[in-house]
Amino acid sequence: MSKGLFVTATDTEVGKTFISGAITAALRERGIKIGVVKPVASGCVTGINGQLVSEDANFLMAAAGMGEERRHEVNPVCLEPALTPAVAAEACGITIDVAKLNGACRHMLENSEVTVVEGVGGITAPIWQDYLVADMIEELGLPAVLVVRPNLGTINHTVLTAAYAKQRGIKLAGIIVNRWDEDKVTLLETSNVAYIERLTGLPVLGKFPSVPVVQEDQVSMRELAGLAEQHLAIDQLLQGMRGEK
């Protein structure tokens, strides 16, 4: 049985990478051999070696303590246009081999104690043609965590995403609310969370605060791990990743 977690979201720019990195950093600090995969990334930039690199992959590799030599394992497909992967690939004349993407995920799963796989965009974002993020989650057979916003509109987005996941037979381990500022919380945010739990029946596994930009160095990643232990249900997430009740 694969031991891992798929991190998805209600939309793009919700903070999947940040939450994925926080979970990864926390597990690494616990001494767990953690793997990370960003199967496909768009909006990639030119690195110092002249090659396209994913900044999301950079962050995940730093959180996992992985060196540059493992980049292709972490991020097999890196696309420059900041578009959904299916469109970005077609614009570049590239064919995405989804079997190879899933193979890369399985390789990491087989060679790590647990693995965090981060999707792209929301759960119905097209990876290639009609192959969606949801198809990848389903094929890998991993539990998923749903990263959501705390602000107005999040009830609708979250409930619809959770319902779609359930319809597809995807097991959602729970919900993580990102950019939760406790000192600025009003009835809007607290009622959003209450209704999300009521309408989805899913547990909220954490409310992660807004934090300044996290540097990709060891000290910063340890600080991120500490925040994850403080604000996320890491024990519960780890149990789910290991298939434990």
HELIX and SHEET records of a PDB file:
HELIX    1   1 LYS A   16  GLU A   29  1                                  14    
HELIX    2   2 GLU A   55  ALA A   64  1                                  10    
HELIX    3   3 GLU A   68  ARG A   70  5                                   3    
HELIX    4   4 ARG A   71  VAL A   74  1                                   4    
HELIX    5   5 PRO A   85  ALA A   91  1                                   7    
HELIX    6   6 VAL A   98  GLU A  110  1                                  13    
HELIX    7   7 VAL A  133  LEU A  140  1                                   8    
HELIX    8   8 THR A  154  ARG A  168  1                                  15    
HELIX    9   9 GLU A  182  LYS A  184  5                                   3    
HELIX   10  10 LEU A  187  THR A  200  1                                  14    
HELIX   11  11 GLN A  218  HIS A  231  1                                  14    
HELIX   12  12 ILE A  234  MET A  241  1                                   8    
SHEET    1   A 6 ILE A  34  VAL A  37  0                                        
SHEET    2   A 6 VAL A 114  GLU A 118  1                                        
SHEET    3   A 6 GLY A   4  ALA A   9  1                                        
SHEET    4   A 6 ALA A 144  VAL A 148  1                                        
SHEET    5   A 6 LEU A 172  ASN A 178  1                                        
SHEET    6   A 6 VAL A 204  PHE A 208  1                                        
SHEET    1   B 2 VAL A  40  ALA A  41  0                                        
SHEET    2   B 2 VAL A  77  CYS A  78  1                                        
SHEET    1   C 2 VAL A  45  THR A  46  0                                        
SHEET    2   C 2 LEU A  52  VAL A  53 -1                                        
SHEET    1   D 2 PRO A 126  TRP A 128  0                                        
SHEET    2   D 2 TYR A 131  LEU A 132 -1                                        
END                                                                             
